[in-house]
Amino acid sequence: MARDRDLAITLIKDKLDGKTTLNYKEIAELSDFHPKYILKLKKEILDGTISLVHGNKNRKPINAISEEEEMQIVNLYQRSHASIKKFAKFYGKRSYSCIYSVLKKHNLI
């Protein structure tokens, strides 16, 4: 059963408005969340602080490789005659899989 946050929020709002006789444990079972999380959602609804969109949506991950570093890897690799594995070991700042992904993105593999 997949978790359904929207269903949980709707059921909690219905409970607060007196439209349903479900208790919070039953709402938790229906939406596949822990009862404590349902009570946390209830508190957020009552406080008016509930957000339906995740706060980090559309943000670039903090550990993502920058365009400058990506181009540096591409330029260095194009000038080298080493294998990808040796190049990754030489570069040292990023993992083999990261370097491989960058090179594949730029059609060098």
N, C-alpha and C positions, 0 to 999 in steps of 0.2 A: 504494500500500500504506500503510495506516495504522499508526502506531506503537502498539505494544501493550506497555506497561510491565509489566502483570501477567504476560504470557507470558514476558517477559524474566526477571522475578524467579523464576518457576517453573522455567524452564530452567536458570538459574544455580544454584538450590537443588538441582535434580536433578544437575547437574554436580558440585557440592560433595559430594553424598551418593553419588556414583558410580553413579547410575541411568542416565546417558546418556554416550555417547561423543562428543557434539558438542564442538567447541572454541569458544572465546569469539568468534572471528570468525564462525563459523556461527550462533551465538546472535544476534549483532548483525544478521546478514543476515535471519534469520527474524523478528526483532522490529522490524526497520527502524530500529535505533539505530546510532550510531557505536561502534566497538569500545572506544574510550576510555570512553564512558559505561557500557558493559557492565562494564568493570573497576571503575568508580566504584561501580556498583550492587553488585558482588561485595564490595568493601571495606565498604560500608554493611551488607550482610548479615552479613559476618563480625564486624563491630564491634557489631552489634545496634542500629544507629542508623537503619535504614531505616524510612521512613514511607510508608504507602500513601495518605495523605490530604495534599493540598497544605496548606502552613502558613498560607496566607492565605484558606483557604476560610471562608465565612460572615463575613468581615470587610468592613466598609464601606470603599470606596476612600478614600484620604487626601484626594483632591481633590474628593470628592463635595460637593454643595451641602447646607448644613445646612437643617433645617426652618425656623429663624428667618429665614434669608436668603431662602428660598423664599417664605415668607409676606410678607416685606418687598417682594419683587418683585411678588407678586400685588396687594398693597395699593396700591403705587405705580402699577401699570399700570391698576388700576381707577379711580384718581383722575385719570389723564392722558387726554388726547384724541389722543395721538400714535400713529403707526403703530408696529408692532412694531420695525421697523428703526430708526426714530428713537429709540424708547424704549431699545433695546439700546445705541445710541450714547450716549445720555444716561446710562444706568446705568453703563456702562463697566467694572464689575468682572468681569462674565461675558460670554461670547461670545453672539452672536446665537442660535446653535443651542441653547445652554443655556437662555436666556430663553424661546425659543420652546417648548422641551420643558416647562418649568415652567408656562407659560401654557396649553399644550395639556392638561397633566395636570389642571389646575384648570378645564377647560372654558371658557376665556376666548377661545378661537380657534374 
